[in-house]
Structure formats: structure tokens, C-alpha cells
């Protein structure tokens, strides 16, 4: 056991805890967490932006910066936005990360916005 599932309260392993943590970081707008106003990311503000090249770059930068700051157990190697559902107010990301304690790679999928799990 490494952590607790936020939905069920059950024990979860390291990778699931990291997925949960990344989802929480990326779905929390900066300035909304009491006593930790700088926690979160700019991603929630970008979900409804026009999905042009500049916004995609902003999404990648906002995600990488927030994860680098708030999740020390991983290093982001690649972020790939899935733009299929962007018009519906949902943003899906596939992240290729390196787990720092074991030096192994893992894929993490996160959905932000309406209907997302994060």
C-alpha cells in the first residue's frame, strides 16, 4: 500500500496513487485550494480555449510545469493531448512519465473537464 483511493478509501499502489495525484493536480485551478493557493495548474482555464496550435502548446506547458512542481515522484517525458473531445469541454492527456524511485516508465491517462474522472 502506498496511498488511499480518493473515491473508495481503499488502499492503492504507487502507480495508481501517482495517477490520482496527477489528475488532482491538473484538474485543480490555481488559486482555489485553501491554505495552498499556488497548488494546481492552469489546465482548467485552457479546456474551453480554441484548440489551435498555441493552445496545444499552452496545455503541454501548463501540464508539465504543474507536474514538475507538485509531483516529485515522476519526471514527465512526453505529453500528448487527445483533442477528439475538446469541443465537448473535455481534455484528455496521455503522459509518458519516468518513476523516479525505480527509473521505470509508465503511461498515465488523465481527463480534465466535464465528464472527466479528474
N, C-alpha and C positions, 0 to 999 in steps of 0.2 A: 504494500500500500504506500502511495506517495501523497495522495490527496483525497478530496471528497467531491463527488459529483454535485454540482450546484442544484440540479433538479431533483435528484433522488435521495441524496445524502449518503449514498453507498460509496465504498472505497473504490478508487480508480488508480490505474497505473500511471507511470511517469508520462508516457506519450499522450494518453487521454487527458491528463492534467494540463499538459502543455497546450494541447488543442483548446481546451476550455479557457485557459488563461489568455491565449492569443485572441480567441473570439471575444472575450470580455474587453480586452484592451482595445481592439479595433472597433467594437460597437459602442464604446463609451465616448461620448463627445467630450473634448477637453473643456474643463470648467464646470462640469456637472457633478463631480464627486466631492461631497462634503469632506472637509479636512484634508483633501488631496486634490486641489483644483487643477493641477497640471497633469493629472493622470488621464489616460485615454489617447484618442487620436483625432485627427481632422477628417477621417474617413466618413463619419456620418454626415458631414456637411457636403461631401462630394457625391453622395449617392444620386441626388437629383440633378446634378450638373449635366450639361450636354456631353455626351460621350465622344468627344473629339480627341485628337492626339494629345493636346495639352492636359486634358482632364485625366487621361490614362497615365501620363507621367506623374501628375499630382497624386493619383491613387497609389501608385507604386512607391513614391517618395514618402507619403504620409504613413503608409503601412510599414515600410522598412524602418523609418525613424522611430515610430512608436514601439515597435517590437524590440529594436535595439536598446531603447531606453528602459522598457518595463519588463522585458522577459530575458534575463541573463542566461537562462539555460539553453538558449538557442542562438545560432547565427544564421541570418537569412542569406541564402544563396541565390534564390530566384523567386520572383513574384509574378504570377500570370493571372491578370484579371480575366474572368469569363464574362463577356459583355452581352451574352444572349438575353439575360433577364433584366438588363439595365433599365429598359423602358418601363418596367413594372415597379421600379423603386427598390429593386433587389440588386445587390452586387455580390457576386461570388468570386472568391480568390483561391487560387491554388498556390501554396507556398512550398518551396523546396528549402528545408532547413537542415542545419547540422546540429545535432545534440552535443552540447559541449562536454558533458561528462563521459560520454562513450565514443565520441568522434564518429558517430554514425549518422547517415542521412535519413530524413523522414519527409513524407509529404503530408501537408496539413491543408485541409479544405475548410474555408470559412465563408459563411453567407451573412451579409450585413443588409439590414433594411427589412421591409415588410415581408413577413413570411419566413424570415431567416431564423436560424437557431441561436445566433449570437445575440 
